[in-house]
Amino acid sequence: MKITELTENEQEKLLEVLLKRSPSSYGEYEKTVSGILADVRSRGDSALFEYENKFDHCVLTKDTVRVTREETEAAYSALDPEFVRVMKKAAENIRSYHEKQVQQSWFSSSEDGIVLGQKVTPLASSGCYAPGGRAAYPSSVLMNVIPAKVAGVEHIIVCTPPDAEGRIPAGTLVAADIAGADEVFKAGGAQAIGAMAFGTESIPRVDKITGPGNIYVALAKKQCFGYTGIDSVAGPSEILVLADETADARYVAADLLSQAEHDPMASAILLTTSRELAQQVSDEIDGFLKTLSRAEIIRRSLDSYGYLFVASSMDQLIDAANRIASEHMEIVTRDPFTVMTKIRNAGAIFLGTWSSEPLGDYFAGPNHILPTNGTARFFSPLGVDQFVKKSSVISYSREALEKVHGDIELFAENEGLTAHANSIRVRFEEKDGSK
């Protein structure tokens, strides 16, 4: 990989290149997605089953679209018991972490009869989209379903594409069962997003759709926002490693490749104060590419979106890291916790040599559904908060309102909203002697 000095011009070029990977940049697919969504909204199951036949080559009916308990039990039998054990342990860690995010309703009151508060209410339903085929990731099912379950969502469904025989990957089914999903449906692509957003005869409409997917899924979620809630319009995976001369080059190289193998559009970036480290990382990457099974995907990713940047100061690197706002950020420096305090924008932050990014993908507990394409500047990882809604609560006694009614009327009148003012005034017109 080429080693580049981190100049202001290089930062601007990098940000422009990375933003081109956003699903919002693929307008040529939007018309196709719009047509699929409109069709599913209009014809329900009939359209859904036709698209499943067309895209997944699977013939489905209202009797076969829903995964049965027998299919789930068969999935358990098909998996290595050790893998099931590991999934259950990961689920425990994810559940424990997200339980710490739970917020309670709260209320405050005053002696003159004012009660203010916030009522926290779980969503009634949510839908998790789980990719299929070679992109089937049981870990993502755990990460989507468990926070919804912890939040108290009443009904949680999973949609995932079947193969031509109508089968779902065993890992996906077992993960959905471990996480506590109520139903699993055989549906993929934009048609599955439409089914969850609008509802069909077989698949219920949900209040929120979460989960990763290809460009069609991402654009479908974007177009369905408003009919239903969504977690985000996610782009390709990305990792940024912030390192000094104390970092182990072999570990850094391995961590960069852990994300590059996801997709030819994935991004892997090293920011370092050490040119020697950058050269060693480049050499280690060359060595790993001779043995890794997804080497061709990794090469394409690195050729387009792989960078080794060198700067003279850590402050310069930190400024660049905050501008990039990476999905995953590893800090491998002499004092990573101090550096972390200066990071404003990152989806997940991994500190130190032994906190490799896959630890967060699978096992530690924090969610791996993270903001991409710079959206970590204003967006957070998926969590319990995304599966609840908060209602403000306001209650005033007559005594309390009487003290401030004139102020409210004055404010409303200055905005030209006389009906607002009148709504307050009529409550005191007899006492004021006016009507």
Secondary structure, DSSP 8 states (H G I E B T S, - for coil): --EEE--HHHHHHHHHHHHTTSGGG-GGGHHHHHHHHHHHHHHTHHHHHHHIIIII-----TTTSB--HHHHHHHHHHS-HHHHHHHHHHHHHHHHHHHTT----EEEE-TTS-EEEEEEEE-SEEEEE---GGG--HHHHHHHHHHHHHHT-SEEEEEE---TTS---HHHHHHHHHHT-SEEEE--HHHHHHHHHH--SSS---SEEE----HHHHHHHHHHBTTBEES------EEEEEE-TTS-HHHHHHHHHHHHTS-TT-EEEEEES-HHHHHHHHHHHHHHTTT-TTHHHHHHHHHHHEEEEE-S-HHHHHHHHHHH--SEEEEESSSHHHHHTT----SEEEESTT--HHHHHHTSSS------TTGGGT---S-GGGGEEEEEEEE--HHHHHHHHHHHHHHHHHTT-HHHHHHHHGGGHHHHT--
